[in-house]
Amino acid sequence: MLSRADITEVDDPVIETFLGLLAHDIANHPERLQAVDAGFVMRIQSLVNGTEVDLVPALSEGDK
């Protein structure tokens, strides 16, 4: 079953916890950060080339 998620202003505790974990790790181990090189970006772009996703249209009743 697929349905469009309601966008709310409520903070998600799972996301907040995950972002806190990332912030803590970056602060304590900045040497682990790596730049994304152009070759990697080109590889990703080649994998999705021509793919279009439209997230705006409403789901039909049959898709719920």
DRENLOZA-88160 format. One line per field, with one value per residue (C-alpha): residue number from 1; residue in three letters; x, y negated, z negated. Coordinates in steps of 0.02 Angstrom, whole numbers. Layout:
! DRENLOZA-88160
seq <- c(NUM	...)
type <- c(ALA	...)
X <- c(X	...)
Y <- c(Y	...)
Z <- c(Z	...)
! end
This chain:
! DRENLOZA-88160
seq <- c(1	2	3	4	5	6	7	8	9	10	11	12	13	14	15	16	17	18	19	20	21	22	23	24	25	26	27	28	29	30	31	32	33	34	35	36	37	38	39	40	41	42	43	44	45	46	47	48	49	50	51	52	53	54	55	56	57	58	59	60	61	62	63	64)
type <- c(MET	LEU	SER	ARG	ALA	ASP	ILE	THR	GLU	VAL	ASP	ASP	PRO	VAL	ILE	GLU	THR	PHE	LEU	GLY	LEU	LEU	ALA	HIS	ASP	ILE	ALA	ASN	HIS	PRO	GLU	ARG	LEU	GLN	ALA	VAL	ASP	ALA	GLY	PHE	VAL	MET	ARG	ILE	GLN	SER	LEU	VAL	ASN	GLY	THR	GLU	VAL	ASP	LEU	VAL	PRO	ALA	LEU	SER	GLU	GLY	ASP	LYS)
X <- c(0	69	6	72	143	69	197	191	296	316	496	534	629	712	779	832	927	1011	1062	1130	1233	1303	1344	1432	1532	1584	1636	1738	1811	1824	1961	1828	1745	1780	1745	1633	1737	1674	1693	1572	1446	1458	1432	1276	1209	1236	1132	982	1000	829	734	594	500	350	306	168	17	-104	-118	-279	-402	-350	-168	-201)
Y <- c(0	-170	-336	-512	-564	-715	-853	-922	-1040	-909	-858	-675	-604	-470	-598	-714	-570	-521	-700	-716	-559	-629	-796	-711	-598	-742	-848	-707	-632	-765	-660	-536	-662	-633	-742	-674	-672	-713	-533	-472	-607	-560	-375	-414	-527	-391	-270	-386	-469	-489	-440	-559	-561	-671	-680	-810	-714	-640	-452	-383	-292	-127	-155	-177)
Z <- c(0	49	-12	-12	-179	-263	-283	-458	-560	-697	-730	-696	-846	-739	-615	-757	-840	-677	-638	-815	-789	-626	-706	-851	-735	-622	-772	-848	-688	-552	-470	-415	-299	-115	35	172	330	504	562	429	474	658	616	515	652	782	677	669	840	919	762	718	554	525	340	363	432	306	293	363	249	329	280	95)
! end
